[in-house]
Amino acid sequence: MMVSSSVSSKIGSTGRFLRVWHRVVVHWRAIVLLLILACVVIRAAHFDEFIRFDLILFALLLVFIASQIFWIGRILDLAEWFLPGEPRRVWLAIIAGVVYLFVFTYSYPDWGLSHVVRAADYRSQSILIDATFWWWFVGSLLAFLLVIAFGAADRAARAAGWVYCKARMAMYEHSAAPDTEAAPPSSGRRRFLERTAVLVGATPFIAAGYGLLYEQQNVEIVRQRVRLARLPKAFEGFQIAQLSDIHIGPFTTADYIRRCVAITNGLKPDLIALTGDYVCWDPEAQGEVVRVLAGLRAPHGVFGCMGNHEADVGIEDSITRLFAAQGIRMLRQERAPIRLGDEMLNLIGIDHGNAPDAERQVEGDRRLRQLKALVMPNTVNILLIHYPHVFGDHELGIDLTLSGDIHGGGQLSLDFIHRGLNLGSLMGVPYIRGLYENGGEQLYMNRGIGITGFPIRLGARPEITVFELTRER
Ligand SMILES: [Fe+2]
């Protein structure tokens, strides 16, 4: 009796699990819509910045899980089409789920078995697995969001048609207008919708492939004029090249960085500024990235500051020494006068740091005091800082801040459609890309040349920036 009741309870719980699973699959649109609405509410509410960040990340994770359920369902549809009748869908679902979980656990960062983010694995099979994983990750998530948008637009169009017919019937009571509510879509319309949905769903996968194989190394040279009202005459037309977020690694290779170095030298800048993140997560890569960047040439020198990755992997001191041995000066709570005749610019560099949340305020206040002591009044002050926490603090007297860090909006951006449509802005980051102005101070956010996390850039090309300083409007 006990055995049979235990077996029946197991069957019962399995049945309940399958019913819940089935409900999730059937109602995925409503679930995702609710999650997106929750995101909007969270964005609108004035939560503490870090709580909001975590909640948005959590909501994105849920959307991602929903997207994977959806795409596994579509893969099962395909499998059933190729294998009609046998085997049953539930077995296909179990096999697909096990395979998927294995690949995901192997690839996903910080789950112990991972090799994607933390380690630098240069073996070609690892690069191939990583590339495939991230292509699927980005492509399936974007495709899922597009499919939802497409489905919502279709529903809205049908609802509008229904309202229109009802209104017409009300106006002409004796009219024999058909009630479209009950009328199912014609087979021609259904075929059109299915084909359009397939096309819509396939586009992000193609785009992710483009971002992986081409855009992530398709460097753009950006020429930016910067007007500084108190620029000394001798510096009229002075050119500063900026490279940021180098991130040497399996996908940002030494050869690619060497190409960026050659392009930068070809621009013949007067000075070169490096704004941090020279490595990804591998401290041993510091030697190679320094050797490659040692090829940079500019008559007034090459200067830089530290990024968060140097702090995260604990190489701030060692990489500073390596750079110094190659004649590249890292400015760490330091300034360097740039002289032309009797006139000068004051170049300042500040560390990004990596203080834990509880100590962040203390570290920020200390950096601010150090920065105040480095600013020279009556001189143009140019600040190199990986992320511009201090931008907009007018008491400081910084004329121009050069930064990076955000990779043009988290490497995924639709800013060409509307400024602010990118991963960084979604996370609530205020400065993303390009030139910002605030009360006479200017900030330039460089998109960087390397990648971190997923090896894809979409709508956020890598850039080498060359600034031309001028007093003229
Ligand atoms: Fe970075």
Residues whose N, C-alpha, C, O or C-beta is under 5 A from the ligand:
A	BS01	LIG	D245 D277 D405
